Amino acid sequence: MKSFLNVKDLGDLKEALSEAVEIKADRYKYDTLGKNKTLLMVFFNNSLRTRLSTQKAAMNLGMNTIVLDVNAGAWKLETERGVIMDGDKSEHLLEAIPVMGSFCDVIGIRSFAGLTDRDYDYAETVYHQFEQYSGKPVFAMETATVHPLQAFADLFTISEFWKKETRRPKVVLTWAPHPKALPQAVPNSFAQWMLEADRQQIPLAGAGNDCGIDFVVTHPEGYELDALFTAGATIEYDQRKAFEGADFIYAKNWSCPGVTGGKENYGKILSKDMSWTVDAEHMSWTNNARFMHCLPVRRGMIVTDDVIEAPTSIVIPEAANREISATVVLKRILQGL
């Protein structure tokens, strides 16, 4: 595997989930695979879980790690072509990338959407520049449009907690209010991975047989995610109707994707409707659903204290599984070197 950006890059999800089970049972089983190999983690944006889990995954595999915070100590980097660099950016990414590649064997990239130019963000310009100019395998630690390591961990977590039923689980992705404009990367990837898991009819931990997922997305009008990620999902604007009979509730805010109503609304906050905040009443509409969120989470906005602290909340094991998803991805990349 030379690049990990979308679910298709991982191939057979049954095999990937089996590897995740294997890794979780023995995190150091492949601890010599990365001997004398170096992972460079490049952060254009802040990180807690991604940084810790990915670095831990590399250590599990015996790799050396280098962490570069582009905005804290490095030269400010220009990413656009054809510009006159007479501002505060001293180095162009097109020179910086091959230099970075000369010091490592694998590169992880974290670069959020700017939320001003939809075409630029959805072209994944920064990520593809690393693919093209580094000469090394590259994987996404969250980009402008996707967060595949998170979505892989989310799917693995669902497979672990779906143990008692033989039917398809109902998984609901719900928009919730937030004071800041956030990218669509996490909901895009979550939708993409749930739909691919359903397409492949993955067997979940307790189901025994291949069953797939009943996937629903709910949000106010104007927050429609790009069909590139949601084609095949049930879109429900009535949050209560969406929650009915749900087994897993995944809450996440995202700003306007600019799909409906024109690109001029891209990245804007169209609503702060607090009736969408997931509270105990919302969860009472479900089938005693598990609550999920990628973290960090704004309590009182996205979810209330009683829901995120309830026994049905699985946000901590979900976060812990980020180490597992990253280990599987890095293992596959190393095996391809």
Sine and cosine of phi, psi and omega as CSV:
sin_phi,cos_phi,sin_psi,cos_psi,sin_omega,cos_omega
0.00,0.00,0.86,-0.51,-0.06,-1.00
-0.98,-0.18,-0.32,0.95,-0.01,-1.00
-0.51,-0.86,0.65,-0.76,0.05,-1.00
-0.75,-0.66,0.98,-0.19,-0.03,-1.00
-0.79,-0.61,-0.64,0.77,-0.06,-1.00
-0.77,-0.63,0.19,-0.98,-0.10,-1.00
-0.88,0.48,-0.54,0.84,-0.01,-1.00
-0.88,0.48,-0.45,0.90,-0.02,-1.00
-0.91,0.41,-0.39,0.92,-0.04,-1.00
-1.00,0.03,-0.31,0.95,0.06,-1.00
0.98,0.22,-0.76,-0.65,-0.07,-1.00
-0.93,0.36,0.92,-0.39,-0.05,-1.00
-0.95,0.32,-0.45,0.89,0.07,-1.00
-0.88,0.47,-0.70,0.71,0.02,-1.00
-0.91,0.41,-0.66,0.75,-0.01,-1.00
-0.90,0.44,-0.66,0.75,0.02,-1.00
-0.93,0.36,-0.56,0.83,0.08,-1.00
-0.90,0.43,-0.65,0.76,0.07,-1.00
-0.89,0.46,-0.63,0.78,0.01,-1.00
-0.89,0.45,-0.66,0.75,0.06,-1.00
-0.88,0.47,-0.70,0.72,0.01,-1.00
-0.87,0.49,-0.72,0.69,-0.02,-1.00
-0.91,0.42,-0.66,0.75,-0.03,-1.00
-0.92,0.40,-0.51,0.86,0.04,-1.00
-0.96,0.30,-0.48,0.88,0.00,-1.00
-0.48,-0.88,1.00,0.01,-0.10,-0.99
-0.91,0.43,-0.34,0.94,-0.07,-1.00
-0.95,-0.32,0.31,0.95,-0.03,-1.00
-0.87,0.49,-0.52,0.86,-0.04,-1.00
-0.91,-0.41,0.63,0.78,-0.14,-0.99
-0.95,0.30,-0.09,1.00,0.08,-1.00
-0.97,-0.26,-0.08,1.00,-0.06,-1.00
-0.88,0.47,-0.59,0.81,-0.04,-1.00
-0.99,-0.17,0.30,0.95,-0.02,-1.00
-0.85,0.52,0.76,-0.66,0.00,-1.00
0.89,0.45,0.35,0.94,0.11,-0.99
-0.93,-0.36,0.55,-0.84,-0.07,-1.00
-0.85,-0.53,0.75,-0.66,0.12,-0.99
-0.99,-0.16,0.79,-0.61,0.15,-0.99
-0.97,-0.24,0.84,-0.54,0.04,-1.00
-0.96,-0.29,0.90,-0.43,-0.07,-1.00
-0.96,-0.28,0.88,-0.48,-0.05,-1.00
-0.92,-0.39,0.91,-0.41,0.17,-0.99
-1.00,0.00,-0.20,0.98,-0.05,-1.00
-0.65,-0.76,0.23,-0.97,-0.05,-1.00
-0.91,0.42,0.38,-0.93,0.00,-1.00
-0.31,-0.95,0.56,-0.83,0.16,-0.99
-0.83,-0.56,-0.94,0.35,-0.04,-1.00
-0.89,0.45,-0.68,0.73,-0.03,-1.00
-0.90,0.44,-0.70,0.72,0.00,-1.00
-0.89,0.46,-0.78,0.63,-0.07,-1.00
-0.92,0.39,-0.71,0.70,-0.07,-1.00
-0.93,0.37,-0.64,0.77,-0.03,-1.00
-0.95,0.31,-0.63,0.78,0.05,-1.00
-0.92,0.40,-0.64,0.77,0.05,-1.00
-0.90,0.44,-0.65,0.76,0.02,-1.00
-0.88,0.48,-0.68,0.73,0.03,-1.00
-0.89,0.46,-0.65,0.76,0.03,-1.00
-0.91,0.41,-0.61,0.79,0.05,-1.00
-0.83,0.55,-0.55,0.83,-0.06,-1.00
-1.00,-0.08,0.10,1.00,0.06,-1.00
0.99,0.15,0.29,0.96,-0.04,-1.00
-1.00,0.09,0.44,-0.90,0.26,-0.97
-0.99,0.14,0.48,-0.88,0.02,-1.00
-0.76,-0.65,0.64,-0.77,0.14,-0.99
-0.83,-0.56,0.76,-0.65,0.01,-1.00
-0.92,-0.39,0.83,-0.56,0.02,-1.00
-0.90,-0.44,0.91,-0.42,0.13,-0.99
-1.00,-0.05,0.97,-0.25,-0.11,-0.99
-0.87,0.49,-0.56,0.83,-0.07,-1.00
-1.00,-0.09,0.18,0.98,-0.02,-1.00
-0.66,-0.75,0.97,0.24,0.08,-1.00
0.89,-0.46,-0.40,0.92,0.02,-1.00
-1.00,0.00,0.24,-0.97,0.12,-0.99
-0.90,0.44,0.57,-0.82,0.12,-0.99
-0.93,0.38,0.73,-0.69,-0.15,-0.99
-0.96,-0.28,0.72,-0.69,0.14,-0.99
-1.00,0.05,0.69,-0.73,-0.02,-1.00
-0.92,-0.39,-0.25,0.97,-0.05,-1.00
-1.00,0.05,0.56,-0.83,0.11,-0.99
-1.00,0.06,0.44,-0.90,0.15,-0.99
0.96,0.29,0.28,0.96,-0.01,-1.00
-1.00,-0.09,0.40,-0.91,0.16,-0.99
-1.00,-0.05,0.91,-0.40,-0.12,-0.99
-0.99,0.10,0.95,0.32,0.00,-1.00
-0.94,-0.34,0.31,0.95,0.02,-1.00
-0.96,-0.28,-0.61,-0.79,-0.08,-1.00
-1.00,-0.05,0.06,1.00,0.01,-1.00
-0.99,-0.13,0.88,-0.48,-0.17,-0.99
-1.00,-0.09,-0.29,0.96,-0.08,-1.00
-0.67,-0.75,0.60,-0.80,0.04,-1.00
-1.00,-0.04,0.59,-0.81,-0.01,-1.00
-0.86,0.51,-0.46,0.89,-0.06,-1.00
-0.95,0.30,-0.37,0.93,0.18,-0.98
-1.00,0.00,-0.61,0.80,-0.05,-1.00
-0.91,0.41,-0.61,0.79,-0.08,-1.00
-0.88,0.47,-0.79,0.61,0.00,-1.00
-0.90,0.43,-0.46,0.89,0.10,-1.00
-0.91,0.41,-0.73,0.69,0.06,-1.00
-0.84,0.54,-0.70,0.72,-0.04,-1.00
-0.88,0.47,-0.44,0.90,-0.02,-1.00
-0.96,0.28,-0.21,0.98,-0.05,-1.00
-0.95,-0.31,0.13,0.99,-0.10,-0.99
-0.47,-0.88,0.07,-1.00,0.02,-1.00
-0.93,-0.37,-0.43,0.90,-0.02,-1.00
-0.62,-0.78,0.58,-0.82,-0.01,-1.00
-0.80,-0.60,0.77,-0.64,0.15,-0.99
-0.96,-0.26,0.68,-0.74,-0.09,-1.00
-0.86,-0.52,0.76,-0.66,0.14,-0.99
-0.83,-0.56,0.94,-0.35,-0.04,-1.00
-0.53,-0.85,0.94,-0.33,-0.10,-1.00
-0.97,0.25,0.22,-0.98,0.12,-0.99
-0.93,0.37,0.59,-0.81,0.09,-1.00
-0.98,0.20,-0.36,0.93,0.05,-1.00
0.89,0.45,0.38,0.93,0.09,-1.00
-0.89,-0.46,-0.55,0.83,-0.03,-1.00
-0.84,-0.54,0.99,-0.17,-0.08,-1.00
-0.88,0.47,-0.68,0.73,-0.03,-1.00
-0.87,0.49,-0.68,0.74,0.01,-1.00
-0.90,0.43,-0.74,0.68,-0.02,-1.00
-0.89,0.46,-0.74,0.67,-0.10,-1.00
-0.97,0.24,-0.19,0.98,0.14,-0.99
-0.99,0.17,-0.14,0.99,-0.03,-1.00
0.78,0.63,0.77,0.64,-0.12,-0.99
-0.85,0.52,-0.76,0.65,-0.07,-1.00
-0.91,0.42,-0.73,0.68,-0.02,-1.00
-0.86,0.51,-0.72,0.70,-0.05,-1.00
-0.94,0.34,-0.44,0.90,0.12,-0.99
-0.91,0.42,-0.64,0.77,0.06,-1.00
-0.91,0.41,-0.65,0.76,0.07,-1.00
-0.85,0.53,-0.69,0.73,-0.13,-0.99
-0.98,0.22,-0.61,0.79,-0.21,-0.98
-0.93,-0.37,-0.15,0.99,-0.05,-1.00
-0.99,0.11,-0.47,0.88,-0.07,-1.00
0.96,0.28,0.21,0.98,-0.04,-1.00
-0.76,-0.65,0.38,-0.92,0.12,-0.99
-0.86,0.50,0.61,-0.79,-0.08,-1.00
-0.77,-0.64,0.61,-0.79,0.10,-1.00
-0.68,-0.74,0.43,-0.90,-0.08,-1.00
-1.00,0.04,0.79,-0.61,0.13,-0.99
-0.96,-0.29,0.47,0.88,-0.07,-1.00
0.96,-0.27,0.83,-0.56,-0.01,-1.00
-0.86,-0.50,-0.24,-0.97,-0.02,-1.00
-0.87,0.49,-0.54,0.84,-0.10,-1.00
-0.83,-0.55,-0.23,0.97,-0.09,-1.00
-0.61,-0.79,0.38,-0.93,0.10,-1.00
-0.65,-0.76,0.96,0.27,-0.15,-0.99
-0.92,0.39,-0.52,0.85,0.04,-1.00
-0.90,0.44,-0.62,0.79,0.05,-1.00
-0.92,0.39,-0.73,0.69,-0.05,-1.00
-0.90,0.44,-0.60,0.80,0.06,-1.00
-0.89,0.46,-0.71,0.70,0.04,-1.00
-0.90,0.44,-0.61,0.79,0.03,-1.00
-0.88,0.47,-0.73,0.68,0.00,-1.00
-0.89,0.45,-0.67,0.74,0.01,-1.00
-0.89,0.46,-0.66,0.76,0.02,-1.00
-0.89,0.45,-0.70,0.71,0.05,-1.00
-0.87,0.50,-0.67,0.75,-0.01,-1.00
-0.90,0.44,-0.53,0.85,0.02,-1.00
-0.96,0.29,-0.60,0.80,-0.12,-0.99
-1.00,-0.04,-0.13,0.99,0.05,-1.00
-1.00,-0.06,1.00,0.02,-0.20,-0.98
-0.87,-0.49,-0.37,0.93,-0.22,-0.98
-0.97,-0.25,-0.24,0.97,-0.11,-0.99
-0.94,-0.34,0.37,-0.93,0.07,-1.00
-0.95,-0.32,-0.10,0.99,0.04,-1.00
-1.00,0.06,0.13,-0.99,0.08,-1.00
-0.94,0.35,0.72,-0.70,0.08,-1.00
-0.97,0.25,0.54,-0.84,0.13,-0.99
-0.99,-0.11,0.87,-0.50,-0.03,-1.00
-0.91,-0.42,0.80,-0.59,-0.05,-1.00
-0.88,-0.47,0.82,-0.58,0.16,-0.99
-0.99,-0.12,0.89,-0.46,-0.03,-1.00
-0.89,-0.46,0.73,-0.69,0.16,-0.99
-0.93,0.36,0.52,-0.85,0.09,-1.00
-0.60,-0.80,0.40,-0.92,-0.09,-1.00
-0.95,0.32,0.39,-0.92,-0.03,-1.00
-0.39,-0.92,0.56,-0.83,-0.04,-1.00
-0.97,0.23,-0.26,0.97,-0.03,-1.00
-0.87,-0.50,0.42,-0.91,0.08,-1.00
-0.97,0.25,0.85,-0.53,-0.03,-1.00
-0.91,-0.41,0.46,-0.89,0.04,-1.00
-0.92,0.38,0.14,-0.99,0.02,-1.00
-0.99,-0.17,0.15,0.99,-0.15,-0.99
-0.85,0.53,-0.76,0.65,-0.05,-1.00
-0.91,0.41,-0.78,0.63,0.04,-1.00
-0.90,0.44,-0.58,0.81,0.06,-1.00
-0.84,0.54,-0.78,0.63,-0.05,-1.00
-0.93,0.38,-0.65,0.76,0.00,-1.00
-0.86,0.51,-0.71,0.70,0.03,-1.00
-0.89,0.46,-0.72,0.70,-0.03,-1.00
-0.86,0.51,-0.69,0.72,-0.06,-1.00
-0.96,0.28,-0.61,0.79,0.05,-1.00
-0.89,0.45,-0.68,0.73,-0.02,-1.00
-0.93,0.37,-0.61,0.79,0.04,-1.00
-0.94,0.35,-0.60,0.80,0.06,-1.00
-0.89,0.46,-0.62,0.78,0.06,-1.00
-0.93,0.36,-0.67,0.74,0.00,-1.00
-0.87,0.50,-0.64,0.77,0.00,-1.00
-0.99,0.11,-0.08,1.00,0.02,-1.00
0.81,0.59,0.80,0.59,-0.05,-1.00
-0.91,0.42,0.58,-0.81,0.10,-1.00
-0.99,0.13,0.80,-0.59,0.03,-1.00
-1.00,-0.03,0.32,-0.95,-0.23,-0.97
-0.79,0.62,-0.69,0.72,-0.07,-1.00
-0.99,-0.13,-0.13,0.99,-0.14,-0.99
-0.97,0.23,-0.56,0.83,0.01,-1.00
1.00,0.09,-0.75,0.66,0.00,-1.00
-0.95,-0.31,0.30,-0.96,0.07,-1.00
-0.88,0.48,0.74,-0.67,-0.08,-1.00
-0.65,-0.76,-0.51,0.86,-0.02,-1.00
0.97,0.26,-0.30,-0.95,-0.14,-0.99
-0.65,-0.76,0.67,-0.74,0.16,-0.99
-1.00,-0.04,0.96,-0.28,-0.18,-0.98
-0.93,-0.37,0.76,-0.65,-0.03,-1.00
-0.77,-0.64,0.67,-0.74,0.10,-0.99
-0.91,-0.42,0.76,-0.65,0.02,-1.00
-0.78,-0.63,0.68,-0.73,-0.05,-1.00
-0.21,-0.98,0.29,-0.96,0.11,-0.99
-0.92,0.40,0.37,-0.93,0.06,-1.00
-0.89,0.46,0.63,-0.78,-0.05,-1.00
0.98,-0.21,-0.22,0.98,-0.01,-1.00
-0.97,-0.26,0.40,0.92,-0.03,-1.00
-0.89,0.46,0.82,-0.57,0.07,-1.00
-0.96,0.27,0.35,-0.94,-0.02,-1.00
-0.89,0.46,0.71,-0.71,0.00,-1.00
-0.88,0.47,-0.31,0.95,0.10,-0.99
-0.82,0.58,-0.49,0.87,-0.05,-1.00
-0.95,-0.31,-0.41,0.91,-0.15,-0.99
-0.92,-0.40,0.01,1.00,-0.02,-1.00
-0.84,0.55,0.83,-0.55,-0.03,-1.00
0.97,-0.24,-0.24,0.97,0.02,-1.00
-0.99,0.16,0.43,-0.91,0.16,-0.99
-0.99,0.11,0.84,-0.54,0.03,-1.00
-0.98,-0.22,0.84,-0.54,-0.07,-1.00
-0.78,-0.63,0.87,-0.49,-0.02,-1.00
-0.99,0.12,-0.26,0.97,0.05,-1.00
-1.00,-0.03,0.96,-0.27,-0.10,-1.00
-0.88,0.47,-0.64,0.77,-0.01,-1.00
-0.89,0.45,-0.69,0.72,0.02,-1.00
-0.88,0.47,-0.64,0.77,0.01,-1.00
-0.90,0.44,-0.62,0.79,-0.06,-1.00
-0.96,0.28,-0.39,0.92,-0.11,-0.99
-0.87,0.50,0.84,-0.54,0.03,-1.00
0.97,0.24,0.17,0.99,-0.04,-1.00
-0.95,0.32,0.57,-0.82,0.05,-1.00
-0.97,-0.22,-0.45,0.90,0.05,-1.00
-0.68,-0.74,0.75,-0.66,0.10,-1.00
-0.91,-0.41,0.87,-0.49,0.03,-1.00
-0.94,-0.34,0.95,-0.32,-0.03,-1.00
-1.00,-0.09,0.67,-0.74,0.02,-1.00
-0.27,-0.96,0.66,-0.75,0.14,-0.99
-1.00,0.00,0.49,-0.87,0.21,-0.98
-0.50,-0.87,0.50,-0.86,0.05,-1.00
-0.98,0.20,0.11,-0.99,-0.04,-1.00
-0.87,0.49,0.84,-0.55,0.01,-1.00
-0.97,0.25,-0.14,0.99,0.03,-1.00
0.95,0.30,0.38,0.92,0.00,-1.00
-0.99,0.13,-0.70,0.71,0.06,-1.00
-0.93,-0.37,0.49,-0.87,0.05,-1.00
0.99,0.15,0.08,1.00,0.07,-1.00
0.99,-0.13,0.51,-0.86,-0.01,-1.00
-0.91,0.41,-0.31,0.95,-0.02,-1.00
-0.91,0.42,-0.30,0.96,0.05,-1.00
-1.00,-0.02,-0.04,1.00,-0.04,-1.00
-0.84,0.54,0.76,-0.65,0.05,-1.00
0.99,0.16,0.05,1.00,-0.03,-1.00
-1.00,-0.05,0.41,-0.91,0.13,-0.99
-1.00,0.00,0.90,-0.43,-0.01,-1.00
-1.00,-0.09,-0.33,0.94,-0.07,-1.00
-0.41,-0.91,0.57,-0.82,0.20,-0.98
-0.81,-0.59,0.60,0.80,-0.08,-1.00
-0.89,0.45,0.95,-0.30,-0.07,-1.00
-0.95,0.31,-0.14,0.99,0.06,-1.00
-0.94,0.34,-0.23,0.97,0.04,-1.00
-1.00,0.04,-0.14,0.99,0.05,-1.00
-0.88,0.48,0.74,-0.67,-0.05,-1.00
-0.98,0.19,0.92,-0.38,0.02,-1.00
-0.82,-0.57,-0.11,-0.99,-0.07,-1.00
-0.88,0.47,-0.58,0.82,0.03,-1.00
-0.90,0.44,-0.70,0.71,0.04,-1.00
-0.84,0.54,-0.71,0.70,-0.05,-1.00
-0.93,0.36,-0.40,0.92,0.03,-1.00
-0.93,0.36,-0.32,0.95,0.04,-1.00
-0.97,0.23,-0.24,0.97,-0.14,-0.99
-1.00,-0.07,-0.01,-1.00,0.09,-1.00
-1.00,-0.04,0.87,0.50,-0.07,-1.00
0.77,0.64,0.77,0.64,-0.15,-0.99
-0.93,0.38,0.48,-0.88,0.20,-0.98
-0.98,0.22,0.63,-0.78,0.03,-1.00
-0.98,-0.18,0.73,-0.69,-0.03,-1.00
-0.77,-0.63,0.52,-0.86,0.12,-0.99
-0.33,-0.94,0.54,-0.84,-0.08,-1.00
-0.97,0.26,-0.35,0.94,-0.08,-1.00
0.91,0.41,0.53,-0.85,0.00,1.00
-0.95,0.32,0.44,-0.90,-0.07,-1.00
-0.81,-0.59,0.64,-0.77,0.06,-1.00
-1.00,0.04,0.97,-0.25,0.03,-1.00
-0.91,0.41,0.60,-0.80,-0.02,-1.00
1.00,0.09,-0.26,0.97,0.06,-1.00
-0.95,-0.32,-0.88,0.48,0.02,-1.00
-0.97,0.23,-0.71,0.70,-0.13,-0.99
-0.49,-0.87,0.49,-0.87,0.04,-1.00
-1.00,0.06,0.33,-0.94,-0.03,-1.00
-0.83,0.56,-0.69,0.72,-0.10,-0.99
-0.91,0.41,-0.47,0.88,0.01,-1.00
-0.98,0.19,-0.73,0.69,-0.07,-1.00
-0.95,0.30,-0.35,0.94,0.02,-1.00
-0.99,-0.15,0.00,1.00,-0.02,-1.00
-0.95,0.31,0.37,-0.93,0.06,-1.00
-0.86,0.51,-0.37,0.93,0.00,-1.00
-0.99,0.11,-0.10,0.99,0.06,-1.00
-0.98,0.19,0.76,-0.65,-0.01,-1.00
-0.85,-0.53,0.49,0.87,-0.05,-1.00
-0.92,0.39,-0.51,0.86,-0.01,-1.00
-0.97,0.25,-0.77,0.63,0.10,-1.00
-0.88,0.48,-0.53,0.85,0.07,-1.00
-0.87,0.49,-0.72,0.70,0.03,-1.00
-0.91,0.40,-0.65,0.76,0.00,-1.00
-0.89,0.46,-0.52,0.86,0.00,-1.00
-0.95,0.31,-0.12,0.99,0.10,-1.00
-0.89,0.46,-0.54,0.84,0.08,-1.00
-0.89,0.46,-0.62,0.78,-0.05,-1.00
-0.94,0.34,-0.74,0.67,0.00,-1.00
-0.88,0.48,-0.66,0.75,0.00,-1.00
-0.92,0.40,-0.60,0.80,0.01,-1.00
-0.91,0.42,-0.67,0.74,0.02,-1.00
-0.89,0.46,-0.71,0.71,-0.03,-1.00
-0.91,0.42,-0.73,0.68,0.01,-1.00
-0.90,0.43,-0.61,0.79,0.05,-1.00
-0.84,0.54,-0.73,0.69,-0.03,-1.00
-0.91,0.40,-0.62,0.78,0.03,-1.00
-0.91,0.42,-0.71,0.71,0.00,-1.00
-0.89,0.45,-0.62,0.78,0.00,-1.00
-0.92,0.40,-0.33,0.95,0.02,-1.00
-1.00,-0.06,-0.07,1.00,-0.01,-1.00
-0.95,0.30,0.00,0.00,0.00,0.00
